[in-house]
Amino acid sequence: MTFFTSEYESKLDSKGRLVLPARIKSQLPDSSGSELVIRRGFEPCLILYPMVEFKKVFSKISGLSEFNEEYRKLQRNFFSGTATVELDSNGRFLIPKNMLGYSQIDKEAILVGMGNKVEIWNPSLYEKHMINDPGELSKLAQKYLDE
């Protein structure tokens, strides 16, 4: 089972390749091999999936009716912002240039384990999306976990 957690700092090389931290790499399912899927996130970040996890999302979105306008918009926008990438022998993968622009990632990135996927952030944008007040975090946890 895929189980990504924690934050990891990483750097991009001059070609736009990112080294996947060993902890994340070790959690990749064997069935995914070196193939991963990267997509634009709903916030200004990128989402990295093992292939087996992306297939679950793909199945849900591609299974929506093509006769519904909202479903078509979701499918068009979701799938156009998706690319398959491969890990090389050094554990690196190339991030497409349009995705680097979208996420505003330049030389440094923060990778955040999110259970079955990994978010990739520009460090300064990531900080803006974090909750800094423990009381606010507590209220959110209570709202969604104390049911």
C-alpha positions in Angstrom: 0.0 0.0 0.0 1.2 3.5 -0.9 1.7 5.7 2.2 3.4 9.0 1.6 3.9 11.4 4.6 6.2 14.2 5.7 7.9 17.1 4.0 11.1 16.9 1.9 13.2 19.6 0.5 14.5 19.0 -3.0 16.3 20.9 -5.8 15.8 20.9 -9.5 18.8 20.5 -11.8 19.5 22.8 -14.7 17.3 20.6 -17.0 14.3 20.8 -14.7 14.7 17.3 -13.3 13.8 16.7 -9.7 15.4 14.0 -7.5 12.7 12.0 -5.7 13.7 11.7 -2.0 14.7 8.1 -1.1 11.9 7.9 1.5 9.3 8.7 -1.1 10.9 6.4 -3.7 10.9 3.5 -1.3 7.1 3.9 -0.8 6.4 3.5 -4.6 4.5 0.4 -5.3 6.5 -2.2 -7.3 3.7 -2.4 -9.8 4.3 1.2 -10.8 7.9 0.6 -11.9 9.5 3.8 -12.9 6.4 5.3 -14.4 4.6 8.1 -12.5 1.9 10.7 -13.4 2.2 14.4 -12.6 -0.6 16.8 -12.9 -1.4 20.5 -12.1 -2.9 20.7 -8.6 -6.0 22.7 -7.7 -3.7 25.0 -5.7 -0.6 26.3 -7.5 1.3 23.1 -7.0 1.9 19.8 -8.8 0.6 16.4 -7.8 2.7 13.2 -8.3 1.0 9.8 -8.4 2.3 6.3 -8.7 0.6 4.9 -11.8 -1.6 2.5 -9.8 -3.0 5.4 -7.8 -3.6 7.6 -10.8 -5.5 4.9 -12.6 -8.1 5.1 -9.7 -8.6 8.8 -10.3 -8.5 8.4 -14.1 -11.2 5.8 -13.9 -13.5 8.1 -11.9 -13.1 11.1 -14.1 -13.1 9.3 -17.4 -16.2 7.5 -16.4 -18.2 10.7 -16.2 -20.8 11.2 -18.9 -19.6 13.0 -22.0 -23.1 14.4 -22.4 -22.9 16.6 -19.3 -21.2 20.0 -19.9 -19.7 20.3 -16.4 -18.3 16.8 -16.6 -16.7 17.6 -20.0 -15.1 20.8 -18.5 -13.7 18.8 -15.6 -12.3 16.1 -17.9 -10.8 18.6 -20.3 -9.1 20.7 -17.7 -8.0 17.7 -15.6 -6.6 15.6 -18.4 -4.9 18.5 -20.2 -2.9 19.2 -17.1 -1.5 15.7 -16.8 1.7 14.0 -18.0 3.4 10.7 -17.6 7.0 10.9 -16.4 9.6 8.3 -15.7 12.2 8.0 -13.0 15.7 7.6 -14.4 18.4 5.4 -12.8 19.3 8.2 -10.4 15.7 8.6 -9.2 15.1 11.8 -11.1 12.2 12.8 -13.3 11.7 15.7 -15.7 9.0 18.2 -14.8 7.4 19.6 -18.0 8.2 23.3 -18.5 4.5 24.4 -18.6 4.0 22.7 -15.2 7.0 24.4 -13.7 5.5 27.7 -14.8 2.1 26.9 -13.4 3.5 25.9 -10.0 6.2 28.7 -10.0 8.8 26.1 -9.1 12.3 27.3 -10.1 15.3 25.7 -8.3 13.9 24.5 -5.0 10.8 22.5 -4.2 9.0 21.1 -1.2 7.6 17.6 -1.6 4.7 16.8 0.8 3.4 13.3 1.3 -0.3 13.2 1.0 -1.2 9.6 1.6 -1.5 8.1 -1.9 0.1 11.0 -3.7 2.8 13.7 -3.3 2.4 17.4 -3.7 5.3 19.4 -5.1 5.4 23.1 -4.1 7.4 26.3 -4.6 8.6 26.7 -0.9 7.2 30.3 -0.6 3.8 29.4 -2.0 3.6 26.3 0.2 4.1 28.5 3.3 1.2 30.7 2.3 -1.1 27.6 2.1 -0.2 26.2 5.5 -2.2 26.8 8.7 0.0 28.6 11.2 -2.5 28.8 14.0 -2.7 25.5 16.0 -6.2 26.5 17.1 -7.4 26.7 13.5 -5.9 23.3 12.8 -7.6 21.9 15.9 -11.0 23.3 14.7 -10.6 21.8 11.3 -9.6 18.4 12.8 -12.6 18.5 15.1 -15.0 19.5 12.3 -13.9 16.7 9.9 -12.6 13.9 12.2 -14.8 14.1 15.3 -18.0 12.8 13.6 
